Amino acid sequence: MEAVYIHIPFCKHICSYCDFPKVLHIDSFVFDYLEALKREIEDYYDGDRIRSLYIGGGSPSCLTKEERVKLFRILSIFKLSPDCEYTFECNPNDITEDLLDDLVEAGVNRVSIGVESFDEDNLKVLERNVDFEEMEEKMSMLRRRGIYNINLDLMYALPNEKLQTVKKDLMKILKLEPTHISTYSLILEKHTKLNGEGVMAADEDLDRKMYNFIVSTLKKEGYIHYEISNFAKEGKMSRHNLNYWNNDEYYGFGLGASGYKDSFRYTNTRNIHEYIAGNYRIEENLMTRKDQMDNEIMLGLRKTEGIDVNRFYDRYGANIQDEYPVKELIKSKDLIYKNGLLFIHPNQLYIMNAILIQLI
């Protein structure tokens, strides 16, 4: 158990597309929530040495200084390895010198920023407020404080968005020179404002053109396409996300968080009143050997390097080709087997789900 995810559900504003567990930042809620978070960690954390600590949300950066001090005091319970990747999610507008003081003091060495888009029409749809010149200054602030490992999120395939808009957004992201870029095609989740308004996302052909443009451009700019939606400079792949995609176990604490421990996958309540009352978990499932192998396939094939078949055998005592119809997919060139790795053909990554359906 080397990874921990902490969910901070508070936001100054609820964006139109967001389906993560979240509530508006209300002072009376926050300290009660943090106390409940402290109790959950004390109940379930077993003292493991942690190599990745990720604070997500919501918008953790919307916490006040007093609330941040309390949060970081709680998180000091974790035994962090000297090389721990310590990530804190930030809303661009929340980044101030005061916030950075607290992040640096706590040991945060990686920041993930939800840019999403710089286009005015897109920002109206997403109900966000991001300015490119402001982002340039925020990136400089982070680097002056010694935080160089920075992820920027880019969202594409928004309603009425054109390929040219994605190109402009991507050029601006590249000008900011992040070490990591995460890209997301808009999904109209059920319990979001956009879904309730009956908004239509981009059609599949355009979505695919946007994806292919992003992949080819970022590769040319020296980013490693290491997972279907993620790109990094050499040595800057997200350790935390790789923990997920390698099907390794991890702790998840906080509202709506999920975790994987001792072969159990668990999910926390999304009801903040229940969470504060100490009724954390709403679901716990013991993963059978077959469940674990299926997850290894579904998660591992998200990585462009794919699945290490020897590691698969060491974990499950089985040859992957005896458990899944990989030979047929190798023949059709949907899958490639090379140097002990089984991975999806680069040209087929966009239709990864169709390939997984044939496998599982």
N, C-alpha and C positions, 0 to 999 in steps of 0.2 A: 504494500500500500504506500505508494510514493506521491500520490496526487490528491489534492483537496480542492473542491469547488465550494465557494461561499456565495449564496444568493442574497443580494440586497435589493428588495423589491421597490424601493421608493423612487419617484420621478417628480420633477417639477411640472411636467406636462406629459399626458399620455398620447403617444404618436398614433396615427391612424392605422398603421400596419402591424403594430406590435401585439403578439399573442403570448409573450412571456408573463409569468406571474408578476403583477405590479400593482401599486396603489399610489395615489398622490402623496407627496411628502407632507405629512401632518405631524407636527411636533409631538403631540400626545401619543402617537403610535410608535414613534421611532425607538424611544428608550425601552418601552415594553418589548418591542420586537428584538432589540439587541440583547435584552436579558434572556429571552426565550432562546435566542441563538446560542448564547453562552451555555445555557443548560443543556441544549442538544449536543453541543460539542463535548461537554464534560461527560455526558452519558455514553457517547459512542466512540470517541477518539481513543485509540489504544496506544498512543505514544509512538507511532511509527515515525521514522525519519522521512521528512517530506522534501521532495525535489521539485515539486510544482504546486504553487498556491495561486489560485485564480479567484479574484473577486469580481463577480459579474452582477447583472441586474436585468431590468431596472436601470437605474443610474446611480451607482455607488458614489459618483463624484458630486451628487446633489446634497450629500450629508453636510451638516454644519461642522465647524471645527470641533465643537464639543462632542458631537456625535461620532466624528472620525476618531477622535482620541479614545473614546470608549470602544469603538470597533477594533482599533489596532491593539488596545490593551487585551481585549478578548482573544484576538488572533495570536497573541504572544504565547499562548499555550502550546502551539505547534512547534515541534522540534524540526527546524529547518536545516537542511544540509547547506554547507558553505556555498555550493553552486546553485542553490534553489532559484528557479525561475518564478518570480513573484510578480504577477500581473494584476493590474487594476484597470477596470473599464472606466472610460471618461466620456462625458458629453462635451463636445468642443467648447461650448459656452461656459462650462464650469471650471475650465482650467485657469487657475490663478496662481500667483506666487505663494499665497497662503496654503493652497491645496498642495502644491509641490513641496513646500516645507515639510508637510506631514507625510507625504508619500516617501520622500527621501529618508526621513528619520525612521520610518517603519521598515525600510529596506526594500521597497518596491523598485524593481529594475526593468520592468516592462509595462508599457501602457497600451491599451487598445482603445481606439477612438472611433466612434460611430459617425463617420462623415456621411456616408450613403450617397450623397449627390451634391453638386454645386449649382445645378440648373434650377432656375427660379420656378419653372412650372413643376418640376419634380418635387421641389421642397414644399410647394403649396399642397401637393397631393399627400406627401408624407407628414405634413404639419411639423416641419423642422425649420431651423434657422441656422444656416451654416454659411460663412463668408470665407472665400479663398484667402484674401489678404489677412484676415483674422487667423486662419489656420496656419499660415506661414509664420506668424508671430508666435502662436502656441507651440509649434514645432521647435522654434528657436528657444523658447523658454524651457522646454523639456531637455533639450540638448545642453543648454547652459548649466542645468542641474545634474548632468551626467546620465540622464536617461536617454539612451540612444536606440534601444530596442523598442520600436514603435510599430504597432499594427494599425492600419487604416481599413475601415469597412467601406465597400462600394456596393451599392444596390443597382440592379439594372432590370430591364423588361418591365418598366412601370407603364401605367396606362398612357397611351398615346405617345410614348417615348420613341424617338427615332434613333437609328444606329449612330447618326452623327452626334447626338447628345452623349451617348456612351463614350464615343471617341474623345470628346472634349473633356468629359469627367475624368477619364482615365489619364489623359495628358496632364491634367492638373494634379491628380494623385501622384503621378510619377515625378512631377516637379517638386513635390514635397519630400521625396526620397525616403519613404518609410522602409524599414527592414522587412516588413511583412505586409501582405495585402490579402484580405479576405473578401470574396465576391459572392453576392447572393442574388439570384433571380427572385423577383417578388412572388411570394406565395400569399394568396388571399385566404388567410386562416379564418375559421368560422367566427370566432368571437372578437373580431376586429371591426373598427369603424368602416374601413374600406369595403369589407365583405358585406356589411349591413347596407351599404349604399349601392350595392350591386355593380360595383366598378369591375371592369374587365381588364385583365392583364394583357401583355403583348401576346400575339399569336406565336405558336411554337416555332415556325420557321424563322421569324425575326429573333426570337429568344435564342435560337441556336446560332444564328449569325453573330449575335452580340457575344455569346459565350466563346465562339471560335476566335473572334477578334481579340477579346480579352486575353485568351490563352496565348495566341501567337505574338501579340504585342509584348506581354510581360516576359515571355521567354526571350525575345530579342533584347529586352532591357536587362537581362541577367538575373531574372527571378527564376527560381526552381519551382516548377509546378509539381508539388509533392503530394497534393491531395486534390480531389476533384474541384474544390472551390477555393483552394488556398495556395499562395505563392510566397516564397521567402528568398532572401539573399542567403548565400552560403553560411551555414552554421546558425541560422535564425529561424529554423522551423519551430513551430509552437510545440514545446515539450508537453504542454498540458493536453492539447488536442491529439497529439500522437498517442498519448496514453489511452484516450478513448478508442482511437482507430486500431490500436494494437490489441484491443479487447483486454486490456489490463484492468485490474480492480482500482477503485478510487472512492474517496469519501465525497458525499454531497450533503451540505448543510444549508438550511434556510428554506424559505417558502418555495414550494414547487420544485425543490432540488431533487435530483435523482442520484443514486450511487450504486456501486457494485462491490460487495464485500462478502468474503467467505462463500462464494458461489450464489449469493442472493442479490438480485436486483431489486432496489426499493425506490419508491417515489413518495415525496412529502406532499402534504396537503397544500392546496392553493388558496385555502381560506385563512386569512390572516388572524381572525379571531380564534380559530381552532389551533393555529400554530402557536400563538401567544399563550394559549391555555395549556400548551405542552402536548397536544395531540398531533405529533409530528407526522408520522408515517401513515399513509392511507393504503399502501400496497407493498407487499413483499413477496417475491417469487423466487423459489429455489430453482436455479437453472440446471436442467438435466444435461448430461453429456451432449446430447443432440442439440439442445438449445445453445450451449456454449460454442459448439462447432458452427452452427448456423450464424451466430453473431460474429464469429471469427471471419466467416466468408463475407457477410454483409458489410462489416466495418473495414476489414482488411483490403477489400477490393476498391474502397474509396481512395486508397493511397495509390499513386501512380507506380510505385515499385511493387505493389501488390502484397502477396502473402508468401512468407518463407515456408516452403513445404516441409523442411526439416523441423522447423519450430512447431509447425502444426502437428507433426508426428510425435515430437517430444511431449507436447501438451496432452494429446488425446490418444496416443498409441494407435493411430490409424493413418493409412495412406489417404491423402485427400482424394485421389482418383478412385479409390474404392468406395468413398462415401458420397461423392458428387459426380455428375456427368461432365467432368471437365474435358475429357478426350474429345467429345463431340464439338464442344465450343472452341477447342484448339484447332480442330479440323476446319471449322467455319471461320477461323481467325478472329473470333470475338475475344478469345483469350490467347495469351502468349505465355509459353513456359520457357524461361531462359535463366541459366546460372542459379538454379534452385529457387527461382521466384516465379509465381503465377500471378499475372496481372492482366487487366483489361487493355485491349489494343487502344493506343492513344486516340485513334479516330472514332472509337466507340464509347468514349467516356460519357458523352452527353446522353447516351441511351443506356447508362449503367443499370437502371432499374429493370429494364427489359431483360438484360443478361442475368441479373440476380433471380428473376422469376423463373428462368430456365434452370438455374442451379438449385434453387430451394423450392 
